[in-house]
Amino acid sequence: MEVLLQIAVGLLFFRLFTTETLASAALQGLRSLSPGDSLSVENEEDFLVSTNGTFTSGFYKVGTNAYCYSIWFTNSADRTVTWMANRDQPVQGEQSKLIFEKNRNLLLTDAYGTIIWQTNTYNQEPVRVQLQETGNLVLLNQTGGIIWGSFDSPTDTLLPHQSLRKASMLVSSRGPDNYSSGYYNFHFTDNNILSLIYNGPELSSIYWPNPDVSIYDQGRTPYDSSRNTTLDEHGYFMSTDNLNFNASDYGLGPKRRLTLDYDGMLRLYSLDEAHGSWNITWSANIDVCNVRGLCGKYGICVYAPKPSCMCPPGFQMTDPSDWSKGCSPKFNPTCNDSEFVQLFHTDYYGYDLVNTGIGKSFAECKNICLANCNCKGFAYQYTGQGNCYLKSILFNGYQMPNYPNVMYIRVPKLNTTSGGDDMKLNIPAMNCSERNVVLINQFTESNDKHTYLKYLIGFVVSIGIVELICLSLGWWYINQIHGIREVVDMGYVALAVGFKRFTYDYQGDDTLVRWVEETIKQDEGIESVADPRLNGDYNHKQLKKLIEVALLCVRGNKKERPDMSGVVGILLRDD
């Protein structure tokens, strides 16, 4: 019995020893560097680990034969990076080194020995390099004082106990697999407000806090010029401008990070260590389509139903791999002989010309834009107030179902109807991950040349005219003549092509019918009959055909009125 007990105890100790050995193997790496030490990109065992193994620091592969010296969460499934020394200048996969020189300067060299990055910490006193359990890579003196720390130069992530101060900022990555510096910044502005800023190659603008709302109404204050932030382990964030928030899983336990993602959204994450995945526990209250520069120049952010980017008719994606580069016209822009592509519920934020304002008719707004070569388009609100917004740059485009603006984009005059009859939407949804958003696809051209579809589009363009002529004349003759059935049949045709039903109170006689019949025989007759609010934006041939049907439907002799098949035959007639 005693022998069995000894064997059992021996097996227990062996099991514990094996477990500790495996755990140690998983955390293999260096705890610190002394002057003269170096880490090589070729040696996979050359890396630093924090005291409890939460963080690892070493060469991180960012592309083919491309490495950045980085810090990442050890237990995250995708080795989530929190800091990079050389994000915009990767080094080669051979002969590149991180060297802690005897003069106490920490530097990174490429395969040719060129210094890519360094701390500039020349010192004669004893110093060591260490990766702290907080995720801060530091140079420590003998008393434990920090001579230099990575927390002072963040990339896109803020960790607990790391402060964002007056001279520091978060800069987003360029894309989901592109770690170089992107176009979004998070830092204190000159008025002491912590802000999200789009800082693109051509334009720059603040998009959070909302620039159209007072900072006081958004709970911020500009009076503390010390400009400092704190994120603690519980998930509580506070700032000197009164930006305060809690993680949804507030409390000790989860590993946390506050990251400015490549899509311009600021998010707080908690690590689920059982699965190595990240959960979003807070995000800035921003509508995704209000993030500036997301879809680039001319691009439009839409909900289909998830946020996506598209190009307007006549434009194509500039770089199929990068929506931030926007859309390019398929035509040569010209000031003379222009027309407009119409987009409902659409606007481009900002960059209004000086003569923008209210109290302008549509025709006046359109003519002002046509007369100004700097006007790339205009937004108009049909609310009765005459809101006219002339645009010098078409940037920050967005489309929302209930938005009152109609956007008119300037294009060269073509032989097709304004708006592009041969264009249709193909807007697949974005792929959303826990960390970022991928914007995909755009408008595509349709090869469907079916005649009937083209006429249906023509019908929609001509809604106002048909309502005014067909329904007015129809109701008048219904009250005068008892031949109702065929007129009702025509009403079904109108409904089938999408006409809305309105009631008109017309008290005239057949003079109107004769006038229409005589007028359309003249060269400019269609323009005289058409609703002037359309400003000539319709297909003349299709409209003439619709008026022909309307006049046949109100003939005094019911035998002269076409039945349903006759109406369809006229509409589909190719002449």
C-alpha positions in Angstrom: 0.0 0.0 0.0 2.8 2.3 0.9 4.5 1.6 -2.4 1.3 2.5 -4.3 1.0 5.7 -2.4 4.6 6.6 -3.3 3.9 5.9 -7.0 0.8 8.0 -6.9 2.6 10.9 -5.3 5.4 10.5 -7.9 2.9 10.6 -10.8 1.3 13.7 -9.3 4.6 15.5 -9.1 5.5 14.4 -12.6 2.1 15.8 -13.9 2.6 19.1 -12.1 6.2 19.3 -13.4 5.0 18.5 -17.0 2.3 21.1 -16.8 4.7 23.8 -15.6 7.2 22.9 -18.2 4.6 23.2 -21.0 3.4 26.5 -19.7 7.0 27.7 -19.5 7.5 26.6 -23.1 4.5 28.5 -24.2 6.0 31.6 -22.6 9.5 31.1 -23.8 11.3 34.3 -24.5 13.5 36.9 -22.9 12.4 38.9 -19.9 14.8 41.8 -20.6 17.7 43.0 -22.7 21.0 44.3 -21.5 23.3 46.7 -23.3 24.9 44.8 -26.2 21.9 42.3 -26.6 19.9 42.1 -29.8 16.9 40.3 -31.3 17.1 38.9 -34.8 14.2 38.6 -37.3 15.3 35.1 -38.4 15.3 33.6 -34.9 11.7 32.8 -33.9 12.7 32.5 -30.2 14.0 36.1 -30.2 11.2 37.9 -28.4 10.4 39.5 -25.1 7.5 38.5 -22.8 5.8 40.4 -20.0 6.0 39.1 -16.4 2.8 37.0 -16.6 2.9 36.5 -20.3 0.0 38.8 -21.2 2.1 40.6 -23.8 4.7 39.6 -26.3 7.2 41.8 -28.2 9.0 40.8 -31.3 9.1 40.9 -35.1 5.6 40.7 -36.5 5.0 39.7 -40.1 3.0 42.3 -42.0 3.5 41.2 -45.6 5.8 39.2 -47.9 9.3 39.6 -46.6 8.1 42.5 -44.4 8.3 42.8 -40.6 7.5 45.4 -38.0 8.8 45.3 -34.4 5.6 45.1 -32.4 3.8 44.4 -29.2 0.8 42.1 -29.2 -1.6 40.2 -26.9 -0.2 36.7 -26.4 -3.5 34.9 -25.9 -5.6 36.6 -28.6 -6.4 34.3 -31.5 -5.0 36.7 -34.1 -2.1 38.1 -32.0 -3.8 41.5 -31.8 -1.1 44.2 -32.2 -1.1 47.1 -29.7 2.0 49.0 -30.8 4.5 49.1 -33.7 7.9 50.8 -33.9 8.1 51.0 -37.7 4.6 50.6 -39.0 5.3 52.8 -42.1 8.7 51.3 -42.9 8.8 47.5 -42.5 12.2 45.7 -42.5 13.2 42.6 -44.4 12.8 39.0 -43.2 16.6 38.5 -43.1 19.4 40.2 -41.2 17.1 42.8 -39.6 17.7 43.4 -35.9 16.5 45.2 -32.8 19.8 46.2 -31.1 20.3 47.6 -27.6 23.6 49.3 -28.0 26.1 49.7 -25.2 25.5 53.5 -25.2 21.9 52.6 -24.1 20.2 53.5 -27.4 17.6 51.1 -28.6 17.4 50.9 -32.4 16.0 48.9 -35.3 18.1 48.2 -38.4 17.2 46.6 -41.7 19.1 44.1 -43.8 21.6 46.8 -44.9 22.3 48.0 -41.4 20.3 51.2 -42.0 18.7 52.6 -38.8 14.9 52.5 -39.3 13.8 53.5 -35.8 15.5 54.4 -32.5 14.8 55.7 -29.0 17.6 58.3 -28.9 18.3 57.4 -25.3 22.1 57.8 -25.0 23.0 57.2 -21.4 26.0 56.0 -19.3 24.1 54.6 -16.4 23.1 51.0 -16.2 19.8 50.5 -18.2 17.8 47.5 -19.2 14.9 46.9 -21.7 11.8 45.2 -20.4 8.2 44.5 -21.5 6.0 45.3 -18.6 2.8 43.4 -17.8 0.8 46.6 -18.8 2.1 46.2 -22.4 4.5 49.1 -22.1 8.0 48.4 -23.6 10.4 50.4 -21.4 14.0 51.3 -20.8 14.6 51.2 -17.0 17.4 52.6 -14.9 18.8 51.0 -11.8 16.0 52.4 -9.5 13.2 51.2 -11.9 12.6 54.7 -13.3 11.4 54.8 -16.9 13.8 56.5 -19.3 11.7 55.7 -22.3 8.4 53.9 -22.9 6.3 52.9 -25.8 3.2 54.2 -24.0 4.4 57.7 -24.9 4.2 57.1 -28.6 1.0 55.0 -29.3 -0.1 53.8 -32.7 -3.8 53.0 -32.9 -4.4 51.5 -29.5 -4.7 52.8 -25.9 -4.2 50.3 -23.0 -5.2 50.5 -19.3 -2.8 52.8 -17.4 -1.8 54.4 -20.7 -2.5 58.1 -21.0 -3.3 60.1 -24.2 -1.7 63.5 -23.6 -1.4 66.9 -25.3 1.3 65.8 -27.7 0.2 62.3 -28.5 -2.5 60.8 -30.7 -3.9 57.5 -32.0 -3.6 57.0 -35.7 -5.7 54.3 -37.4 -4.2 51.6 -39.6 -4.7 51.8 -43.3 -6.8 48.7 -43.7 -7.7 45.3 -42.1 -4.4 43.8 -43.3 -2.5 47.0 -43.8 -0.8 48.2 -40.6 0.6 51.4 -42.0 -0.7 54.8 -40.8 -4.3 55.5 -42.0 -6.3 58.7 -42.3 -8.1 58.8 -38.9 -6.7 60.5 -35.8 -7.8 60.6 -32.2 -6.3 63.5 -30.2 -6.9 66.8 -28.4 -7.6 69.7 -30.7 -6.4 73.3 -30.0 -9.6 74.0 -28.1 -8.8 71.2 -25.7 -11.5 68.8 -27.0 -10.7 65.1 -27.6 -11.8 64.5 -31.2 -11.9 62.1 -34.1 -10.5 63.7 -37.2 -10.2 62.6 -40.8 -6.8 63.7 -42.1 -6.7 62.6 -45.7 -4.2 63.5 -48.4 -6.3 66.4 -49.7 -8.8 67.3 -47.0 -9.1 67.3 -43.2 -12.2 67.6 -41.0 -13.5 66.7 -37.5 -16.4 64.3 -37.4 -16.7 63.5 -33.6 -17.9 65.2 -31.5 -20.6 66.2 -34.1 -19.3 69.6 -35.5 -22.9 70.7 -36.1 -23.8 70.5 -32.4 -22.5 72.6 -29.6 -19.8 70.8 -27.6 -21.6 71.8 -24.5 -24.7 70.1 -25.7 -22.6 67.0 -26.1 -21.4 67.1 -22.5 -17.8 68.4 -23.3 -16.0 71.3 -21.9 -12.9 73.2 -23.3 -11.7 74.9 -20.1 -9.1 72.4 -18.9 -5.9 72.9 -21.0 -4.0 70.1 -19.3 -5.3 67.6 -21.9 -5.0 64.2 -20.4 -7.0 60.9 -20.4 -7.1 57.8 -18.3 -8.4 54.2 -19.0 -8.4 51.9 -16.0 -8.5 48.1 -15.7 -12.2 48.2 -14.8 -13.1 49.7 -18.2 -13.7 53.3 -17.1 -12.4 56.1 -19.4 -12.2 59.7 -18.4 -10.8 62.8 -20.0 -10.1 66.4 -19.1 -12.7 67.6 -21.6 -15.4 65.6 -19.7 -15.5 62.6 -22.1 -16.3 59.8 -19.6 -17.7 56.3 -20.3 -17.8 52.8 -18.9 -17.3 49.4 -20.6 -20.5 47.4 -20.8 -18.8 44.7 -18.8 -17.4 47.1 -16.3 -15.2 45.5 -13.6 -11.9 43.8 -13.0 -11.1 40.7 -15.1 -11.0 41.1 -18.8 -8.0 42.4 -20.7 -9.0 45.6 -22.5 -7.9 47.9 -25.3 -9.3 51.1 -26.8 -8.6 51.1 -30.6 -9.2 53.6 -33.4 -10.1 51.1 -36.1 -9.2 51.6 -39.8 -12.9 52.5 -40.5 -12.6 55.6 -38.4 -14.6 54.2 -35.5 -13.3 54.3 -31.9 -14.1 51.1 -30.0 -13.4 49.6 -26.6 -12.8 45.9 -26.6 -12.6 43.1 -23.9 -10.7 39.9 -24.5 -12.5 36.6 -24.2 -9.4 34.5 -23.3 -11.3 31.2 -23.5 -11.7 31.7 -27.3 -9.1 34.4 -27.9 -11.7 36.7 -29.4 -12.7 40.3 -28.7 -16.0 41.7 -27.6 -17.0 45.3 -28.3 -18.0 46.9 -24.9 -18.3 50.5 -26.0 -18.1 52.6 -29.2 -18.3 56.2 -30.1 -21.9 57.3 -30.9 -21.3 57.9 -34.6 -23.4 56.9 -37.5 -21.0 54.9 -39.7 -21.9 56.8 -42.8 -21.0 60.1 -41.0 -17.4 59.1 -40.7 -15.6 61.4 -43.1 -13.7 60.1 -46.1 -15.0 56.5 -45.7 -16.0 56.2 -49.4 -13.6 58.8 -50.8 -14.2 61.5 -53.4 -17.5 61.2 -55.2 -18.2 57.9 -53.2 -21.5 57.5 -51.3 -22.1 55.6 -48.1 -25.4 53.8 -48.2 -27.3 51.3 -46.1 -28.2 48.1 -48.1 -29.1 47.3 -45.3 -25.6 47.3 -43.8 -23.2 50.2 -44.6 -21.7 50.0 -48.0 -20.0 52.3 -50.5 -21.1 53.0 -54.0 -20.2 55.2 -57.0 -22.9 57.4 -58.6 -23.9 56.7 -62.2 -21.1 57.6 -64.7 -18.4 57.0 -62.1 -16.3 54.0 -61.2 -14.2 52.9 -58.2 -10.7 54.4 -58.4 -8.9 51.5 -56.8 -10.8 48.3 -56.5 -8.9 47.4 -53.3 -9.4 50.7 -51.5 -12.6 52.6 -51.1 -10.9 55.6 -49.4 -9.6 56.6 -52.9 -13.2 57.1 -53.9 -14.6 57.1 -57.4 -13.4 58.5 -60.7 -15.6 59.9 -63.6 -15.8 57.8 -66.7 -16.0 61.0 -68.7 -13.8 64.1 -69.2 -15.2 66.8 -66.8 -16.3 69.9 -68.6 -17.9 73.2 -67.6 -19.9 73.8 -70.7 -22.9 71.8 -72.0 -23.6 70.1 -68.7 -26.5 68.2 -67.2 -27.2 66.5 -63.9 -27.5 63.0 -62.5 -30.3 62.9 -59.9 -29.9 60.9 -56.7 -32.7 60.9 -54.1 -32.1 61.0 -50.3 -28.5 61.9 -50.9 -26.0 64.6 -49.8 -22.3 65.3 -49.7 -21.5 66.9 -46.4 -19.7 70.3 -46.3 -17.9 72.3 -49.0 -20.8 74.5 -49.8 -20.2 77.5 -52.1 -20.8 81.0 -50.8 -24.1 81.6 -52.6 -25.7 78.6 -51.0 -28.8 79.3 -49.0 -32.6 79.2 -48.8 -35.3 80.9 -50.8 -34.2 79.7 -54.2 -36.3 77.9 -56.8 -35.1 74.6 -58.3 -34.5 76.3 -61.7 -32.6 79.2 -60.0 -30.4 76.8 -58.0 -29.7 74.7 -61.1 -28.8 77.7 -63.3 -26.5 79.2 -60.6 -24.6 75.9 -60.6 -24.4 75.7 -64.4 -23.0 79.2 -64.5 -20.2 78.4 -62.0 -17.5 76.1 -63.2 -16.5 75.4 -59.6 -19.9 73.9 -58.9 -19.7 70.1 -59.0 -23.3 69.6 -58.2 -26.0 70.8 -55.8 -28.4 69.4 -53.2 -32.0 70.6 -53.2 -34.8 70.1 -50.6 -38.4 70.1 -51.9 -39.7 71.3 -48.6 -41.2 74.6 -49.8 -38.3 76.7 -48.4 -36.1 76.5 -51.4 -33.0 75.1 -49.7 -30.2 75.1 -52.3 -26.7 73.8 -51.4 -24.1 74.3 -54.1 -21.1 72.0 -53.8 -17.5 72.8 -54.7 -16.3 69.3 -53.7 -18.2 66.1 -53.7 -16.8 64.4 -50.6 -18.4 62.7 -47.6 -21.3 61.4 -49.5 -24.1 59.5 -47.8 -27.6 58.3 -48.6 -30.3 57.6 -46.0 -33.9 56.5 -46.6 -35.6 59.5 -44.9 -33.1 62.2 -45.8 -34.9 65.1 -47.6 -32.1 66.1 -50.0 -32.1 65.3 -53.7 -28.5 65.5 -55.0 -27.7 66.6 -58.6 -24.2 65.7 -59.8 -22.8 67.6 -62.7 -21.9 65.5 -65.8 -21.4 66.2 -69.5 -24.7 66.4 -71.5 -25.3 63.0 -73.2 -27.9 61.6 -75.6 -29.5 59.6 -72.8 -31.9 60.7 -70.1 -30.5 62.3 -67.0 -29.9 59.8 -64.3 -28.7 57.0 -66.6 -31.5 54.7 -67.8 -29.0 51.9 -68.3 -27.7 52.0 -64.7 -28.9 50.0 -61.8 -27.8 49.5 -58.2 -25.9 46.5 -57.1 -24.9 47.2 -53.5 -23.9 44.1 -51.5 -23.5 44.6 -47.7 -20.2 45.1 -46.0 -18.6 42.2 -44.2 -18.5 43.2 -40.5 -16.1 41.6 -38.1 -15.6 42.3 -34.4 -13.0 44.9 -35.1 -13.6 46.5 -38.5 -15.8 47.0 -41.5 -15.0 46.1 -45.1 -16.6 48.3 -47.8 -17.3 46.6 -51.0 -18.7 47.0 -54.6 -20.4 49.9 -56.3 -22.8 50.7 -59.1 -22.6 48.3 -62.0 -24.0 48.7 -65.5 -26.9 46.6 -66.6 -26.9 44.9 -70.0 -30.7 44.6 -69.9 -31.9 46.5 -73.0 -35.5 45.3 -72.8 -37.7 47.9 -74.4 -40.5 47.5 -71.9 -38.2 48.3 -69.0 -37.0 51.4 -70.7 -40.6 52.6 -71.1 -41.4 51.9 -67.5 -38.5 54.1 -66.4 -39.9 56.7 -68.8 -43.2 56.5 -67.1 -41.7 57.2 -63.7 -40.0 60.3 -65.1 -43.3 61.5 -66.5 -45.5 60.9 -63.5 -46.4 64.6 -63.1 -47.4 65.0 -66.7 -49.6 62.0 -66.9 -51.3 62.8 -63.6 -52.1 66.3 -64.8 -53.4 65.4 -68.3 -54.7 61.8 -68.2 -56.4 61.9 -64.8 -57.8 65.4 -65.3 -59.2 64.7 -68.7 -60.4 61.3 -67.6 -62.4 62.5 -64.6 -64.0 65.3 -66.6 -65.2 62.9 -69.3 -66.4 60.4 -66.7 -68.7 63.1 -65.4 -69.9 63.9 -68.9 -70.1 60.5 -70.5 -71.4 57.1 -69.2 -68.8 55.0 -71.0 -66.8 54.3 -67.9 -65.3 50.8 -68.3 -62.5 51.6 -70.7 -61.4 54.7 -68.8 -61.2 52.5 -65.6 -59.1 50.1 -67.6 -56.7 52.9 -68.4 -56.6 53.7 -64.7 -55.3 50.2 -64.1 -52.6 50.8 -66.6 -51.5 53.9 -64.7 -51.5 52.0 -61.5 -49.4 49.2 -63.0 -46.6 51.5 -64.0 -46.4 53.1 -60.6 -48.6 56.3 -60.8 -50.0 57.7 -57.6 -53.7 58.4 -57.5 -54.8 62.0 -57.0 -58.1 63.7 -57.5 -58.3 66.8 -59.7 -61.3 69.2 -59.8 -61.4 70.3 -63.4 -64.4 72.4 -64.4 -63.6 73.2 -68.0 -64.9 71.8 -71.4 -63.4 70.0 -74.3 -61.3 73.1 -75.2 -58.4 71.6 -73.2 -58.5 68.4 -75.2 -58.4 70.3 -78.5 -55.7 72.5 -77.2 -53.5 69.5 -76.3 -54.2 67.8 -79.6 -53.2 70.9 -81.6 -50.2 71.8 -79.4 -48.3 68.5 -79.6 -48.4 68.7 -83.4 -46.1 71.7 -83.2 -42.3 71.4 -83.0 -42.1 72.7 -79.5 -45.5 71.3 -78.4 -44.3 68.8 -75.9 -42.5 71.5 -73.9 -45.7 73.5 -73.8 -47.8 70.6 -72.4 -45.2 69.2 -70.0 -45.0 70.3 -66.3 -42.5 73.2 -66.2 -41.1 71.9 -62.9 -39.5 69.0 -64.8 -37.2 71.5 -66.5 -37.0 69.4 -69.7 -35.7 66.3 -67.8 -37.7 63.7 -69.6 -37.7 61.6 -72.8 -39.7 63.5 -75.4 -40.6 60.4 -77.5 -41.9 58.5 -74.5 -43.9 61.5 -73.2 -45.5 62.0 -76.6 -46.6 58.4 -76.6 -48.1 58.8 -73.1 -50.0 61.9 -74.2 -51.3 60.0 -77.2 -52.7 57.2 -75.0 -54.3 59.8 -72.6 -56.1 61.6 -75.5 -57.4 58.2 -76.9 -58.7 57.3 -73.5 -61.0 60.4 -73.4 -62.4 60.2 -76.9 -66.2 61.0 -76.9 -67.0 57.9 -78.9 -66.2 54.9 -76.7 -65.5 52.8 -79.8 -62.6 55.0 -80.5 -61.0 54.3 -77.1 -58.4 51.5 -77.0 -58.8 48.5 -74.8 -56.1 47.2 -72.5 -54.2 45.3 -75.3 -54.4 48.4 -77.5 -52.8 50.6 -74.8 -50.0 48.1 -74.3 -49.4 47.9 -78.0 -49.0 51.7 -78.3 -46.6 51.8 -75.4 -44.4 49.0 -76.8 -44.5 50.3 -80.3 -41.0 50.9 -81.6 -41.1 54.2 -83.5 
